[in-house]
Amino acid sequence: MNIQDVRADKKLQEEIKADEGFRSHPYKDTSGFWSGGWGHNLEAHGCSRAEISSWFKTGIPEGLAKEWFSEDLDAAITCCGQIFEGFDALPDEAQRVLVNMAFDLMYELWDWTQLQSDVAGLNWNGAARAILQSRFAVQAPRRAARFAARMQAIV
């Protein structure tokens, strides 16, 4: 898919939403950051303590959460385009997995040199191994196992 098709991919959007889960009130993520909506890092995006506190009472407005999701999805796609050379020519399934990972990890993927190498060489078994041998697999084992299986299934 080209970048515009990735942005509009409803299957990808639903996968990310299911993996992230929606929270209408602020919560601490696995790294200890205040987050809300579909895994949106409130602190990294400049939300004040006062705003975060107010959302404990009122909840995060749905329209705002949808706006954050769209921005975070765009950022994840941009990240993949920068990290994985020829991203828009990769198989659709590889694009979906990588964007989903970037939605969660963002530029931490820069450090995944083995994954980058495997993706560049279209080595999907190697990419699956890189996912399973990561800190991500320790933090989100079911998600990592599912992503690895999807990578291995690419022909």
C-alpha positions in Angstrom: 0.0 0.0 0.0 1.2 3.5 -0.6 1.3 5.8 2.4 -2.2 7.3 1.8 -3.7 3.8 1.6 -2.0 2.9 4.9 -3.5 5.9 6.6 -6.9 5.0 5.3 -6.6 1.3 6.1 -9.6 0.5 8.3 -8.3 -3.0 9.1 -5.1 -1.5 10.5 -7.0 1.1 12.5 -9.2 -1.5 14.1 -6.2 -3.7 14.9 -4.4 -0.9 16.7 -7.6 0.2 18.5 -8.1 -3.4 19.7 -4.5 -3.8 20.7 -4.3 -0.5 22.5 -7.8 -0.6 24.1 -9.7 2.6 24.7 -9.6 4.4 28.1 -11.8 7.4 28.6 -9.9 8.4 31.8 -6.1 8.9 32.3 -4.1 5.9 33.3 -0.4 5.1 33.8 1.0 3.0 30.9 3.5 0.2 31.3 6.3 2.8 31.2 4.7 4.9 33.9 3.5 7.7 31.6 0.0 9.2 31.9 -2.0 8.1 28.8 -5.5 8.1 27.6 -7.7 7.3 24.6 -6.0 4.6 22.5 -2.6 4.7 24.2 -2.0 8.4 23.7 0.9 9.6 25.8 -0.5 12.7 27.5 2.7 13.9 29.0 4.7 13.6 25.8 2.1 15.6 24.0 2.2 18.5 26.4 -1.0 17.9 28.4 -0.8 19.7 31.7 -1.3 18.1 35.1 -4.4 20.3 35.5 -5.8 18.9 32.2 -5.0 15.3 33.2 -6.6 15.8 36.6 -9.7 17.3 35.1 -10.1 14.2 32.8 -10.3 12.0 35.9 -13.6 13.7 36.7 -15.0 14.4 33.2 -13.4 11.7 31.1 -11.5 12.5 27.9 -13.8 14.0 25.2 -14.4 11.4 22.5 -13.6 13.9 19.7 -10.3 14.7 21.3 -9.4 11.0 21.7 -10.3 10.4 18.0 -8.1 13.4 17.0 -5.2 12.0 19.1 -5.6 8.6 17.4 -5.4 10.1 14.0 -2.3 12.1 14.9 -0.6 9.1 16.6 -1.4 6.9 13.5 0.1 9.5 11.2 3.2 9.7 13.4 3.6 5.9 13.4 3.3 5.7 9.6 5.9 8.6 9.3 8.2 6.7 11.7 8.0 3.5 9.6 8.7 5.5 6.4 11.8 6.9 8.0 13.1 3.7 9.6 12.2 1.1 7.0 13.6 1.9 3.6 11.0 1.2 0.8 8.2 1.0 3.4 5.5 1.8 0.9 6.5 -1.2 -1.3 6.5 -3.8 1.6 3.7 -6.4 1.7 0.5 -5.0 3.2 0.7 -7.4 6.2 4.3 -6.3 7.0 3.2 -2.6 6.8 0.3 -3.3 9.2 2.5 -5.1 11.7 5.2 -2.4 11.6 2.8 0.5 11.9 1.1 -1.2 14.8 4.5 -1.7 16.5 5.4 1.9 15.8 2.1 3.1 17.3 3.2 1.5 20.5 7.0 2.0 20.4 7.5 4.9 17.9 11.1 5.8 17.5 12.4 3.1 19.8 12.3 1.1 16.5 15.4 3.0 15.4 17.3 0.7 17.8 15.9 -2.5 16.3 18.7 -2.9 13.7 18.1 -6.6 13.3 14.5 -6.1 12.5 15.4 -3.3 10.0 17.9 -5.6 8.3 15.4 -8.5 8.1 12.7 -6.2 6.7 15.1 -4.7 4.2 16.0 -8.3 3.1 12.4 -9.4 3.1 13.4 -12.0 5.6 10.1 -12.5 7.4 11.2 -15.4 9.6 14.1 -13.2 10.8 11.8 -10.3 11.4 9.6 -12.6 13.5 12.6 -13.7 15.5 13.6 -10.1 16.1 10.2 -9.4 17.4 10.2 -12.4 19.7 13.7 -11.6 21.1 12.8 -8.0 22.0 12.0 -6.2 25.2 8.6 -5.6 23.5 8.0 -9.4 23.6 8.6 -9.3 27.4 6.2 -6.4 27.9 3.5 -7.5 25.5 4.0 -11.2 24.9 0.7 -12.1 23.2 0.9 -9.0 20.9 4.5 -9.9 20.0 3.7 -13.5 19.3 0.8 -12.5 17.1 2.9 -10.0 15.2 5.7 -12.6 14.8 3.2 -15.2 13.4 1.9 -12.7 11.0 5.4 -11.9 9.8 6.2 -15.6 9.3 3.0 -16.0 7.3 4.1 -13.5 4.6 5.0 -15.2 1.4 
